[in-house]
């Protein structure tokens, strides 16, 4: 299934049979077949007709409206899955403090393990760069998760390990771009701009898949329940941040797919991708998510999107049957 991205400012989208037609100043600039389209993401000033909205709803296509800088504004979500059994189980487990703690522990362990994996993987290719101190701290925090007795303490452990990981991450850039620390709202440099944009994309994908499976995306186990925050989507994205988005960002910069002129500075609002830079990122992101590869652990062909789907299915099974949840591990 495909995700379609529209970034042309001032464009309008209308329905034409089983296609969407994108026009600007009365000129047709794209035709999008609805078949195999799963998500539509609109960036900035783009109009969507009522007829187009209706056909998107009928076809089960989720629509996300984002700012021109990639921040999610709102979503048009198709009618909820009829999987009420899963939702009831999800709500019931939220009152079980032991179950909540164990799910949160698995998520945090997965994120920290994948931070360690990222450093070790880079160090295999560049052994001249020493990461001993960072690895020692991260491994200690991974051990500390076993003894954490509350979700808050797990969040503290996650915060420490993430800060240390990003110190190591900043030394992985081989070209002219640099990274000192994680900044957001606003991102203060090109690397942070790409990370923020990438995290938004993958969180949006997970949010849509949770909706489709019948979950309540707003009721999480690690991030709790806060009005208007898709906490369960934020829970699941944690294990994918480093091996998916951070690794993707490194590839874009170290392989010079993004250049300095692909970014713009907005006075008082940070650094953001230009229109061309955004198109470059989206093209490569979509190609990466759809790329087929073989898992070394099972010799089974899969894609990054299929892995996310399997993790969501595993979470559903864990919730319905009170089973442990195993976070994603790249293992390559």
C-alpha positions in Angstrom: 0.0 0.0 0.0 1.2 3.5 -0.9 1.5 6.8 0.9 1.0 9.8 -1.3 2.6 13.2 -0.4 1.5 16.5 -1.9 3.8 19.5 -1.2 2.9 21.9 -4.0 1.8 25.1 -2.3 -1.5 26.5 -3.6 -2.5 23.2 -5.2 -6.1 21.9 -5.2 -7.2 18.3 -5.2 -10.5 17.1 -6.7 -12.0 13.7 -7.5 -12.2 12.4 -11.1 -13.7 8.9 -11.2 -11.4 6.6 -9.1 -8.5 9.1 -9.2 -7.5 12.3 -7.5 -6.4 15.1 -9.7 -4.0 17.7 -8.4 -4.2 21.1 -10.1 -2.6 24.5 -9.7 -3.7 27.7 -11.5 -6.0 25.5 -13.5 -3.2 23.3 -14.8 -3.1 19.6 -14.0 0.1 18.7 -12.3 -0.6 15.1 -11.1 -3.1 12.3 -11.2 -3.3 9.9 -8.3 -5.0 6.5 -8.6 -6.9 5.6 -5.5 -6.2 1.9 -5.9 -3.5 0.8 -3.4 -3.4 4.2 -1.8 -3.5 3.9 2.0 -2.5 7.4 3.2 -2.6 11.0 1.8 -0.4 13.6 3.4 -0.9 17.3 2.5 1.8 19.8 3.4 0.9 23.5 3.8 -1.6 25.4 1.7 -3.4 22.7 -0.2 -7.2 22.5 -0.8 -9.2 19.3 -0.8 -12.7 19.3 -2.2 -15.7 17.8 -0.4 -16.1 15.2 -3.2 -12.5 14.2 -2.8 -12.9 13.8 0.9 -16.0 11.6 0.4 -14.2 9.2 -2.0 -11.2 9.1 0.3 -13.4 8.1 3.2 -15.2 5.5 1.0 -11.9 4.0 0.0 -10.6 3.9 3.6 -7.7 6.4 2.9 -6.5 8.4 5.9 -5.7 12.1 5.2 -3.2 14.0 7.2 -2.9 17.8 7.1 0.5 19.1 8.0 2.2 22.5 8.1 4.6 23.3 5.3 7.4 22.5 7.9 6.0 19.0 8.6 4.1 19.5 11.9 0.9 17.5 12.0 -2.2 19.8 12.3 -5.0 17.3 12.1 -6.2 14.1 10.5 -9.3 12.9 8.7 -9.6 9.3 9.9 -11.9 6.7 8.3 -14.6 5.1 10.5 -13.1 3.1 13.3 -12.4 -0.7 13.1 -15.1 -2.8 14.5 -12.6 -4.6 16.8 -14.3 -3.6 20.0 -12.9 -6.6 21.8 -9.4 -5.2 21.4 -10.4 -1.7 22.6 -12.1 -3.2 25.7 -8.9 -5.2 26.5 -6.8 -2.1 25.9 -8.8 -0.1 28.4 -8.9 -3.0 30.9 -5.1 -3.4 30.8 -4.7 0.3 31.4 -6.0 -0.3 34.9 -3.5 -3.1 35.5 -0.4 -1.4 36.9 1.8 -4.5 36.5 0.8 -5.0 32.9 1.3 -1.3 32.1 4.7 -1.4 33.7 5.8 -4.5 31.8 4.7 -3.0 28.5 6.5 0.3 29.3 9.6 -1.6 30.3 9.7 -3.6 27.0 9.3 -0.4 25.0 12.1 1.4 26.9 14.4 -1.7 26.7 13.7 -1.8 23.0 14.6 1.8 22.5 17.8 1.6 24.5 18.9 -1.7 22.8 18.4 -0.1 19.4 20.4 3.0 20.5 23.2 0.6 21.4 22.8 -1.2 18.1 23.1 2.0 16.1 26.4 2.9 17.8 27.9 -0.6 17.5 26.8 -0.8 13.8 28.5 2.5 13.0 31.6 1.5 15.0 31.9 -1.7 13.0 32.5 0.4 9.9 34.5 3.2 11.6 36.5 1.5 14.4 38.7 4.5 14.8 35.9 6.4 16.5 35.7 5.5 20.2 32.3 5.2 21.7 33.3 3.3 24.9 32.0 5.9 27.4 28.6 6.2 25.7 28.2 2.4 25.3 29.1 1.9 29.0 26.4 4.4 30.1 23.8 3.0 27.7 24.4 -0.6 28.8 24.1 0.5 32.4 20.8 2.2 31.7 19.6 -0.9 29.9 20.4 -2.9 33.0 18.6 -0.4 35.2 15.3 -1.0 33.3 15.1 -4.4 35.0 14.8 -2.8 38.5 12.6 0.1 37.6 9.5 0.0 39.7 7.4 2.7 38.0 6.7 4.1 34.6 8.2 7.5 35.7 11.5 5.8 36.6 11.6 4.1 33.2 11.0 7.5 31.6 14.0 8.9 33.5 16.2 6.0 32.4 15.1 6.5 28.8 15.9 10.2 29.1 19.5 9.6 30.3 20.2 6.9 27.7 18.8 9.1 24.9 20.9 12.1 25.8 24.0 10.0 25.9 23.1 8.3 22.6 22.7 11.6 20.8 26.2 12.6 21.9 27.5 9.6 20.1 25.1 10.2 17.1 26.6 13.6 16.6 30.0 12.0 15.9 28.6 9.9 13.1 28.3 12.7 10.5 31.2 12.5 8.0 30.4 15.5 5.8 29.9 19.3 6.4 26.8 18.9 8.6 27.1 18.7 12.4 24.9 17.7 15.2 25.4 18.8 18.9 22.2 17.9 20.6 18.5 17.2 20.0 16.4 20.4 19.6 12.8 20.6 18.5 10.0 23.2 18.3 11.9 24.7 16.7 14.7 22.5 15.2 17.9 24.7 15.3 20.0 22.9 12.6 19.5 20.8 9.5 19.9 17.5 11.2 17.3 18.3 13.8 15.0 19.5 11.1 15.3 16.1 9.3 14.9 14.2 12.6 11.7 16.1 13.5 10.3 15.6 10.1 11.1 11.9 10.0 9.7 11.3 13.5 6.4 13.0 12.4 6.2 10.8 9.3 6.7 7.5 11.1 4.4 8.5 14.1 1.7 9.4 11.6 2.1 5.9 9.9 1.8 4.1 13.3 -1.2 6.3 14.3 -3.0 5.3 11.1 -2.2 1.6 11.5 -3.4 1.6 15.2 -6.7 3.2 14.0 -7.1 0.5 11.4 -6.5 -2.3 13.9 -9.1 -1.0 16.3 -6.8 0.4 19.0 -7.4 3.7 20.7 -4.2 5.6 19.7 -4.7 8.1 22.5 -4.4 5.6 25.4 -0.8 4.6 25.9 1.2 2.6 28.5 4.6 4.4 28.5 3.4 7.9 27.7 0.2 7.6 29.7 -3.0 9.4 28.8 -2.9 13.1 28.0 -5.8 15.0 26.3 -5.1 15.3 22.6 -1.9 13.3 22.5 -1.7 10.0 20.6 0.2 8.3 23.4 0.0 4.7 22.1 1.5 5.9 18.7 4.3 7.6 20.7 4.8 4.4 22.7 5.3 2.3 19.6 7.5 4.8 17.7 10.2 4.7 20.4 11.7 1.4 19.2 11.8 2.7 15.6 13.3 6.1 16.1 17.0 5.1 16.1 17.1 2.2 13.6 14.6 3.7 11.2 14.7 7.5 11.3 18.2 8.3 12.7 19.8 5.8 10.4 17.8 7.3 7.5 19.0 10.8 8.4 22.6 9.6 8.5 22.3 8.2 5.0 20.8 11.4 3.6 23.6 13.6 5.0 26.6 11.3 4.7 25.7 10.3 1.1 25.1 14.0 0.3 21.5 13.5 -0.8 20.7 16.6 1.2 22.8 19.8 0.7 23.0 23.1 2.7 20.7 24.8 0.2 18.0 22.2 0.9 17.4 24.1 4.2 16.0 27.5 5.1 16.2 29.6 8.2 12.9 31.2 9.4 13.8 34.1 11.7 12.9 33.2 15.3 11.4 29.9 14.2 14.3 27.6 13.5 15.7 25.7 10.5 13.4 23.8 8.1 13.6 21.9 4.8 13.0 23.9 1.6 10.4 22.6 -0.8 13.1 20.8 -2.8 14.7 19.4 0.3 11.3 18.1 1.5 10.7 16.4 -1.8 14.1 14.8 -1.7 13.4 13.5 1.8 9.9 12.2 1.1 11.1 10.4 -2.1 13.8 8.6 -0.2 11.7 8.0 2.8 9.0 6.3 0.8 11.5 4.2 -1.2 13.2 3.1 2.1 9.9 2.1 3.7 8.9 0.0 0.7 12.3 -1.5 0.1 12.3 -5.3 0.3 15.1 -7.0 2.3 15.8 -10.4 4.0 15.8 -10.7 7.7 19.0 -12.4 8.8 17.2 -14.0 11.8 14.6 -15.8 9.7 15.7 -15.4 6.1 12.2 -14.1 5.4 11.7 -11.2 2.9 10.0 -8.2 4.4 9.8 -4.3 4.3 10.1 -1.7 7.0 6.3 -1.1 6.8 5.6 -4.8 7.2 7.8 -4.9 10.4 5.8 -2.0 11.9 2.6 -3.9 11.1 3.8 -7.1 12.7 4.8 -5.1 15.9 1.3 -3.7 16.0 -0.2 -7.2 15.6 2.1 -8.5 18.3 1.0 -5.7 20.7 -2.7 -6.5 20.0 -1.9 -10.2 20.9 -0.1 -9.1 24.1 -3.0 -6.9 25.2 -5.8 -9.4 24.4 -4.0 -12.4 26.0 -1.8 -10.8 28.7 1.4 -11.9 26.9 4.8 -10.2 27.0 5.5 -7.7 24.3 8.8 -8.1 22.4 10.1 -4.8 20.9 11.6 -4.6 17.4 15.3 -5.4 17.1 17.1 -4.9 13.7 19.6 -7.6 14.3 21.8 -7.0 11.3 
